[in-house]
Amino acid sequence: MYADLRLRKHADFLSVYGRSRKQHARQMAYFFAPREDEGTGPRVGLTVGKVMGKAHDRNRIKRRLRAAIRANAALLTSPVDVILHPRRTVLEVEFEKLKADVADVFRAVQRATSRVRS
């Protein structure tokens, strides 16, 4: 399911960065931008840079975030691109708290995009 939601192309990441501002949640920062093409659903991208630690730490962060995204994917319904920038604390935080944080981000994005469309 997450494979359908993935934001993959570098140009798409740059487009989101150019059309949005940085927002903050407890365990991550995020960017989002509504898409013009109504036919497709939401897409989510992750950026976990080398500043987050060694490769096994970065991979663990990505695995945990992907699981949290899969658990909360139904909260995003509008065509929007979201990029998540996790903090290193994602490694130590309880998974339920991480899932709740991702859910909060998705709800905020959904509220903001539904206001724009109305």
Buried (B, 14 or more C-beta within 10 A) or exposed (E): EEEEBEBEEEEBBEBBBEEBEEBEBEBBBBBBBBBEEEEEEBBBBBBBEEEBBEEEBBEBBBEBBBBBBBBBBEBBEBBBBBBBBBBBEBBEBEEEBBBBBBBBBBEBBBEBBEEEEE
